[in-house]
Structure formats: C-alpha cells, structure tokens
Amino acid sequence: MAFPTAVNDQVTDAVTQANVKVLGDAPATAMGMLYQTIAQASGMAAGNAVAHQQNAHGVALAVATRCVTALVGAPGRG
C-alpha cells in the first residue's frame, strides 16, 4: 500500500487482487469472444452458400423445364 487509510488492509488487498485477476483474464476472454464471433461468421457463410446453391438449383430446374416444354411444343406454351 502506498499510504495508510481507514480501510482494513485485508479489504484493500482483496480488492486489488480481484482487480488484478480481472485484468489478467481480459485477454483470454477477448480471444474467446473473437473465436466465437469467427466461428459464427463462418457458419453463417456456409449456410448462406448452401441456401444460394439451393436457389440456383431451383432456377436451373425451372429453366430446364421451360426449355424442354418449348422443344416438345406443348399446347398453349411458347
């Protein structure tokens, strides 16, 4: 302690130790949050890629169906 105070030395030591622990844990906590954010972003990117692929397949299927209908010459079409 730098100078004597009216607060019990054990109390000030406990508070100081708690503050040091929080400051010591901060980098690990920040990295954990960063890793979780990266994992979530990667998962969302993969999910979006799958959704895009499914939508593209649906469009391709519709185009193929329309082309076959035009080639066959179904009545009332194209």
CNS distance restraints for C-alpha pairs under 8 A (distance, minus, plus):
assign (resid   7 and name CA) (resid  11 and name CA) 6.97 0.50 0.50
assign (resid   7 and name CA) (resid  12 and name CA) 6.99 0.50 0.50
assign (resid   8 and name CA) (resid  12 and name CA) 6.59 0.50 0.50
assign (resid   9 and name CA) (resid  13 and name CA) 6.06 0.50 0.50
assign (resid  10 and name CA) (resid  14 and name CA) 6.10 0.50 0.50
assign (resid  11 and name CA) (resid  15 and name CA) 6.26 0.50 0.50
assign (resid  12 and name CA) (resid  16 and name CA) 6.06 0.50 0.50
assign (resid  13 and name CA) (resid  17 and name CA) 6.05 0.50 0.50
assign (resid  14 and name CA) (resid  18 and name CA) 6.13 0.50 0.50
assign (resid  15 and name CA) (resid  19 and name CA) 6.18 0.50 0.50
assign (resid  16 and name CA) (resid  20 and name CA) 6.18 0.50 0.50
assign (resid  17 and name CA) (resid  21 and name CA) 6.14 0.50 0.50
assign (resid  18 and name CA) (resid  22 and name CA) 6.28 0.50 0.50
assign (resid  19 and name CA) (resid  23 and name CA) 6.23 0.50 0.50
assign (resid  20 and name CA) (resid  24 and name CA) 6.00 0.50 0.50
assign (resid  21 and name CA) (resid  25 and name CA) 6.08 0.50 0.50
assign (resid  22 and name CA) (resid  26 and name CA) 6.14 0.50 0.50
assign (resid  23 and name CA) (resid  27 and name CA) 7.88 0.50 0.50
assign (resid  25 and name CA) (resid  29 and name CA) 6.17 0.50 0.50
assign (resid  26 and name CA) (resid  30 and name CA) 6.05 0.50 0.50
assign (resid  27 and name CA) (resid  31 and name CA) 6.19 0.50 0.50
assign (resid  28 and name CA) (resid  32 and name CA) 6.13 0.50 0.50
assign (resid  29 and name CA) (resid  33 and name CA) 6.23 0.50 0.50
assign (resid  30 and name CA) (resid  34 and name CA) 6.15 0.50 0.50
assign (resid  31 and name CA) (resid  35 and name CA) 6.12 0.50 0.50
assign (resid  32 and name CA) (resid  36 and name CA) 6.23 0.50 0.50
assign (resid  33 and name CA) (resid  37 and name CA) 6.16 0.50 0.50
assign (resid  34 and name CA) (resid  38 and name CA) 6.19 0.50 0.50
assign (resid  35 and name CA) (resid  39 and name CA) 6.07 0.50 0.50
assign (resid  36 and name CA) (resid  40 and name CA) 6.11 0.50 0.50
assign (resid  37 and name CA) (resid  41 and name CA) 6.11 0.50 0.50
assign (resid  38 and name CA) (resid  42 and name CA) 6.06 0.50 0.50
assign (resid  39 and name CA) (resid  43 and name CA) 6.14 0.50 0.50
assign (resid  40 and name CA) (resid  44 and name CA) 6.16 0.50 0.50
assign (resid  41 and name CA) (resid  45 and name CA) 6.13 0.50 0.50
assign (resid  42 and name CA) (resid  46 and name CA) 6.25 0.50 0.50
assign (resid  43 and name CA) (resid  47 and name CA) 6.16 0.50 0.50
assign (resid  44 and name CA) (resid  48 and name CA) 6.03 0.50 0.50
assign (resid  45 and name CA) (resid  49 and name CA) 6.14 0.50 0.50
assign (resid  46 and name CA) (resid  50 and name CA) 6.32 0.50 0.50
assign (resid  47 and name CA) (resid  51 and name CA) 6.22 0.50 0.50
assign (resid  48 and name CA) (resid  52 and name CA) 6.06 0.50 0.50
assign (resid  49 and name CA) (resid  53 and name CA) 6.15 0.50 0.50
assign (resid  50 and name CA) (resid  54 and name CA) 6.19 0.50 0.50
assign (resid  51 and name CA) (resid  55 and name CA) 6.22 0.50 0.50
assign (resid  52 and name CA) (resid  56 and name CA) 6.08 0.50 0.50
assign (resid  53 and name CA) (resid  57 and name CA) 6.15 0.50 0.50
assign (resid  54 and name CA) (resid  58 and name CA) 6.35 0.50 0.50
assign (resid  55 and name CA) (resid  59 and name CA) 6.36 0.50 0.50
assign (resid  56 and name CA) (resid  60 and name CA) 6.12 0.50 0.50
assign (resid  57 and name CA) (resid  61 and name CA) 6.05 0.50 0.50
assign (resid  58 and name CA) (resid  62 and name CA) 6.24 0.50 0.50
assign (resid  59 and name CA) (resid  63 and name CA) 6.20 0.50 0.50
assign (resid  60 and name CA) (resid  64 and name CA) 6.07 0.50 0.50
assign (resid  61 and name CA) (resid  65 and name CA) 6.09 0.50 0.50
assign (resid  62 and name CA) (resid  66 and name CA) 6.16 0.50 0.50
assign (resid  63 and name CA) (resid  67 and name CA) 6.13 0.50 0.50
assign (resid  64 and name CA) (resid  68 and name CA) 6.17 0.50 0.50
assign (resid  65 and name CA) (resid  69 and name CA) 6.10 0.50 0.50
assign (resid  66 and name CA) (resid  70 and name CA) 6.18 0.50 0.50
assign (resid  67 and name CA) (resid  71 and name CA) 6.17 0.50 0.50
assign (resid  68 and name CA) (resid  72 and name CA) 6.01 0.50 0.50
assign (resid  69 and name CA) (resid  73 and name CA) 5.95 0.50 0.50
assign (resid  69 and name CA) (resid  74 and name CA) 5.92 0.50 0.50
assign (resid  69 and name CA) (resid  77 and name CA) 7.24 0.50 0.50
assign (resid  69 and name CA) (resid  78 and name CA) 7.88 0.50 0.50
assign (resid  70 and name CA) (resid  74 and name CA) 6.98 0.50 0.50
assign (resid  70 and name CA) (resid  77 and name CA) 6.90 0.50 0.50
assign (resid  70 and name CA) (resid  78 and name CA) 5.75 0.50 0.50
assign (resid  73 and name CA) (resid  77 and name CA) 6.85 0.50 0.50
assign (resid  73 and name CA) (resid  78 and name CA) 7.43 0.50 0.50
